[in-house]
Amino acid sequence: MLQTSGTERTPRPNSGHWEFEANMVRLHKDEGVFYRAVRYTLDVSREPKQIDLVFGGAVLKGIYEVKGDTLRVAYAQSDKDVRPTHFEGGTGAARFLFKRKK
């Protein structure tokens, strides 16, 4: 599932994925084509847990939750937007739901 600025969209099959490494996430577009790599930091001491994605000089503040093989992420679409406090999305926020591929 994908939601940006409060508009929910149904993703197409093979519409991209995120591949996590130690402190980097590789973003892939349709059909697995590599798009870009961004740094990230986590703060597991917060509730909900926080993730910051670093795109060049911009830091997009977000939250995340892992349950089993499901990852939910909501983050600000601009470094000027505030960190989301819930996973429902809304104006200025993007929301993603990922299933781990085994």
Secondary structure, DSSP 8 states (H G I E B T S, - for coil): -EEETTEEE---TT--EEEE-SSEEEEE-GGG-EEEEEEEEEETTSSSEEEEEEETTEEEEEEEEEETTEEEEEEESSTTS---SSTT--TTEEEEEEE---
